[in-house]
Amino acid sequence: MFVLRFFGLGKEIEQPKLNKVECIDGYISLVEDISSIDPDKKTAIFIHGLCSEVGENFSGLYNELKKEFNIFAFSYPTLKKGIRENSKELSRMINKFTNEVYIFAHSMGGLVARSSVVYDNSNIKSIIMAGTPNNGSRLASSGSVLKRIVSYICNFKNRIE
């Protein structure tokens, strides 16, 4: 999936969104209705990494947290929008919650969450990062070349559709 999305061949969402997470028999479902939350629980938000989505890789974490947390997923376009644009949307969504918000982020998701705290002073109590490139990444530093390759592939794909 990563390779397909990275080269513009897989489908990526257009706009950031927040969904409630449910897990049945180890399968993660993202539910549109986020109104049914337990006011006595804290809020956890899962954030995926580059060219990814919140899925079964978060199911073990879900099972550990479900008793104490209302659990949501922040989905965002990783290639079409930058970290800062996505972090603004994350902040806007987080600031609707009145209880403590804990972020569990993978890779680029950690950068989005950190940007939300640094630039927007969002209502985040804690960020747990896994595999977040806080000191940069080779992929990002070679971004101009990769961006041209991805742009070429996307333009080529659009011409044949």
N, C-alpha and C positions, 0 to 999 in steps of 0.2 A: 504494500500500500504506500509506504514512504516513497519509493522510487517513482511509482506512477504519479502521485501527487506532486512530487518535487519537479518532475519534468512536464507538468501540466496535463497529464493524461488521466488523472483520477479526479473525482469530483471533490471540491472543497466548498464549505459553506461561504456565503456572501457576507453575512453580518454576524457580529458576536451575539451570543444568546446564552441565557441561563436556564437550565432545565433541572428538575428534580430527578435524583437518581434512585432507581429501584433495582434490586438484584433478586432474581428468582432462579433458583437452581444454578447459581454461578454465572448467570447471564445478566449483564447490565442493560437496563432500559432507561432511556432518557425521556421523561414525561414533561409535556408542555405546561401543565397546570402546576404552578409553584405556590399556589395560595394555601394549600393545606400543610401548615408547619406546626410543630409542637412548640408552644412558647416557652416551655420549660427546658428545652434542649438548646445546646449551642449550635452554631452553623458551621458546617464544613463545606468547602468548595474544592472540587478536584479540577485541576487545570492540566490539559495535555500539552505535549511538546510539538515540535516542528512536524508538519505534514502528518498529523495524527489525530486521534479523537479519544475521548474517555470511553473505554470499553472494558472488556473482561480483565485486562491487566490491573484494573482498579478494584476488582471484586473482593479480593482478600482484605484490602484496606476497608472497603465498605462494611464487610462483616465485623471487623474489629470496632468500627466507629458507630454503627447504627443505633446502639442503645443510648448513647449520649449526645448524638448529633442529628440534626436535620441535614441531609446530604444533597448537594447540588453539583452540577457540572457546568463549568464555563467553557463553551465552545467558541472558537474564534478562527478567522481565516489567517493562517500562518504565512502564506506567501503573498496574498493580495494586500495585506495591511501590515504596517510595522508594529513593533513592540509598543511604542508610545500610543499609537492610535487605539490599539487593543486594550492597553492599560487604562485609558480614559473611560472606555466602555465598562471595563471591570469595576472601576471605582464607582461609576454611576450606579451600577447594579448592586454593589456591596453596600453602599450608603443607604439603601432602602431597608436594610436589616437593622433592628434595634438591639439585637443580642450580639455576643462575641462571635467574630468570624475567624475561622482558622482555614488557612490555605494549604493544600497538599498538591504540590506542583511537580511536574516532570519536565526536565530540559528547558526549552524556551518558555514554558509556562511559568517557571520560576522567575525569569526575567520580566515577564509581563506583570506578575504579582509584585515584584520588587519595585518596578517603575510606578505602580499604583500607590505604593506607600511613600516613595521618595517625592514624587511630583504632585500627588493629589491628597496626601495625608488621609488616605482612605481608612475606613474602620476595620483594619485587619489586626487581630490580636497576635497572630503568629503565622509564620510561613515555614513549612517543611518542604525542602527542595531535594529532589533526587535527580542527579545527573544534570544539574543546571550549570551552564558554562559561564560562571560569574567572572572569570578572567578572560572571556572571549573564546572564540573557537576558530579553527582553521577554515571551517565552512564559511563563516561570516567574513573572515579576512580575505578570502578569495571570492567574495560575493559579486564583484563587478563582472568577473568572467562567467561565473555561474548564472548571474542574472541575464547576461546576454544569451547564454545557451538556452535557458528556460524561455526567455522571450522569443527566441527563434523558433523553438519547438511549439510554443503556444500559437505563434503567428502562422506557422506551417499547418498546424492542426486546424485552425480557423479557416484557412484557405481551402482545405479539402472537405470541410463540412457543408 
